[in-house]
Amino acid sequence: MKLPSKNDIIIIHYGCSSFEKKDNKVYWLGAVYYLNDQKKYFFTDGDEIKSIESFSNFLEKNAERTILHWSMNSPKFGFIPIEKRYLKLKGSSIKIHPSKQIDLSEYFKDKYGVNYVSREGGRLNNLAIHNGFTGFKKNIEVKNNAEASDRLELLFSIYQAEIQDKLKISRTSLFDIKMWNKPCFELFEYLMSNYYTNKKVQVTSIWFFLKEISSDPYIISCTKEVYKNYINIHYNIRIKNFDKPQNWNDVKRILSDLRINFQDT
């Protein structure tokens, strides 16, 4: 599944009190979206009842759009806690649960695997660091308007990078015994770290090299398609052309030297 275009989505986020507190106080609610190819914002803070009502009305008016959010289906954070907070303050219920929605956190876990970025310190913060985006926050409670704006812009930057196929995720490899044996996997990791310099042909060259030398102790059994899928999931590299480079003899010589270095380490 691909994310909808920018004219068909609204990115929402909000700030609340720490999960350790029982009140679930809502500090602000915001959104960023496009209207007639112009970037627009929705933002409300201050009086909680009015802010929640305003947010609910905003979502109702834009019911035809897909709402993008970050983990807002959680019992501790998102739509349910906001509704409960309103009920506690107002004494009446309110519905804040868009029918068309995508949880970006779950979307990335489904697409890239749970290890697409470290969870320690928060995946949002780590995506910000990894991609050079603003919006990193040390504190759980994002209260003031400037921090709120940064957090909204971070989500928009992540979305924009993803639809442009430019989102950077952590490059982590996982050993799969159906693809190769352990020595071959370790050689693959070494070549990715010491040979790959952001050129896709280098990634395919590693596969051709491993295939040519495949014998004890380095045994590879994966097909091109399995390898392409693995590279896409774990390295966020989408390979279209899978041809051996014209200067294969030179490339093979470089990879052979790296293999010798690997064996000597």
Residue pairs with C-beta under 8 A, 6 or more apart in sequence:
1 107
2 163
3 9
3 68
3 102
3 107
3 159
3 162
3 163
4 66
4 102
5 163
6 33
6 34
6 159
6 160
6 163
7 34
7 37
8 65
8 66
9 33
9 65
9 66
9 67
9 68
9 159
10 31
10 32
10 33
10 62
10 65
10 66
10 67
10 68
11 31
11 32
11 33
11 67
11 68
11 69
11 152
11 155
11 156
11 159
12 29
12 30
12 31
12 59
12 67
12 68
12 69
12 72
13 29
13 30
13 31
13 69
13 70
13 148
13 151
13 152
13 155
14 26
14 27
14 28
14 29
14 30
14 55
14 72
14 82
15 26
15 27
15 28
15 141
15 142
15 143
15 147
15 148
15 151
16 24
16 25
16 26
16 27
16 77
16 81
16 141
17 23
17 24
17 25
17 27
17 141
18 140
18 141
19 76
19 77
19 140
23 85
24 81
24 82
24 84
24 85
25 48
25 85
26 48
26 51
26 52
26 82
26 85
27 45
27 141
27 142
27 143
27 148
28 43
28 44
28 45
28 51
28 143
28 145
28 148
29 43
29 44
29 45
29 51
29 52
29 54
29 55
29 82
30 41
30 42
30 43
30 44
30 148
30 149
30 152
31 41
31 42
31 43
31 58
31 152
32 39
32 40
32 41
32 42
32 152
32 153
32 155
32 156
33 39
33 40
33 41
33 42
33 62
33 65
34 40
41 152
42 55
42 58
43 145
43 148
43 149
44 50
44 51
44 54
44 55
45 51
45 145
45 148
48 85
48 86
48 89
49 86
49 89
49 90
52 82
52 85
52 86
52 94
52 96
53 86
53 94
55 82
55 96
56 94
56 95
56 96
59 67
59 96
59 98
63 98
63 99
63 100
64 100
65 100
66 100
66 101
66 102
67 98
67 100
67 101
67 102
68 101
68 102
68 104
68 155
68 159
69 78
69 101
69 102
69 103
69 104
70 103
70 104
70 105
70 124
70 155
71 77
71 78
71 103
71 105
71 106
72 78
72 79
72 103
73 79
73 80
73 103
74 80
75 81
79 96
79 97
82 96
83 93
83 94
83 95
83 96
83 97
86 92
86 93
86 94
86 96
87 93
87 94
104 155
104 158
104 159
105 123
108 116
108 117
108 123
108 162
108 169
109 116
111 233
112 169
112 233
112 234
112 236
113 174
113 233
113 234
115 170
115 172
115 174
115 234
116 169
116 170
116 236
117 123
117 126
117 127
117 130
117 169
117 170
118 126
118 170
119 126
120 126
124 135
124 151
124 154
124 155
124 158
125 136
125 137
126 170
127 133
127 154
127 158
127 167
127 169
128 134
128 135
128 136
128 154
129 136
130 168
130 169
130 170
131 157
131 158
131 161
131 167
131 168
133 153
133 154
133 157
133 158
134 150
134 153
134 154
134 157
135 150
135 151
135 153
135 154
135 155
135 157
136 154
137 147
137 150
137 151
142 148
142 151
158 167
161 167
161 168
165 238
167 236
168 236
169 236
171 192
171 234
171 235
171 236
172 234
173 185
173 188
173 189
173 192
173 234
173 235
174 234
175 182
175 185
176 185
176 222
176 230
178 221
178 222
179 185
179 220
179 221
179 222
179 226
179 227
179 230
180 188
180 210
180 218
180 219
180 220
180 221
180 222
181 217
181 218
181 219
183 217
183 218
183 219
184 210
184 214
184 217
184 218
184 219
184 220
186 262
187 210
187 218
187 259
187 262
188 206
188 210
190 258
190 262
191 206
191 209
191 255
191 258
191 259
191 262
192 203
192 206
192 235
194 258
194 261
195 202
195 205
195 206
195 254
195 255
195 258
196 202
196 203
196 206
200 237
200 239
200 241
201 241
201 245
203 231
203 235
203 237
203 239
204 239
204 241
204 242
204 243
204 244
204 245
205 244
205 245
205 248
205 251
205 255
206 255
207 220
207 224
207 227
207 242
208 244
208 248
209 251
209 252
209 255
209 256
210 218
210 220
211 220
212 252
213 259
214 220
222 230
224 242
228 239
228 242
231 237
231 239
232 238
232 239
245 251
